[in-house]
Amino acid sequence: MRIDRKPLAIRTVSPLHKVQNECLRKATGAYKRTPRAALERETGVPPIDLYMEVNRLRQADKLTEYKVEK
């Protein structure tokens, strides 16, 4: 999700989904037809868009700790 609360563009997230999917398949030895959601659940790996959102919020939280000086 972006600052304006709109979801990330599919063209931004799609290549990341493909890489994550390929890596999960290699790590688990799963068949090509195994759903990505099942692989994520079995390995405990969050979906890439959720992972990116959580990291964005963590970074925003860290930035609020810094005081602005005049």
Steps between C-alpha positions, in 0.01 A plus 500: 500500500624846415485819703172593332358164623474355150640150443835459330488466124477146371800561276703584813397199706461236227874441438553470875219244527663297222842499668354413839291225342802351323710509817229338712460222244873431494525510880208263553527284190134570423335435167444784258122480546513541879323826592727781618279559806552139608877534464501822701289343773711183521831687512381782725602760242257793471375615159746750352249787492418448868871477583567830320211671681621384843853623428366834378306545824803400709714759323231766549487413870878535529486842336251625759761439771730765357440850625497787256711793613455856388 
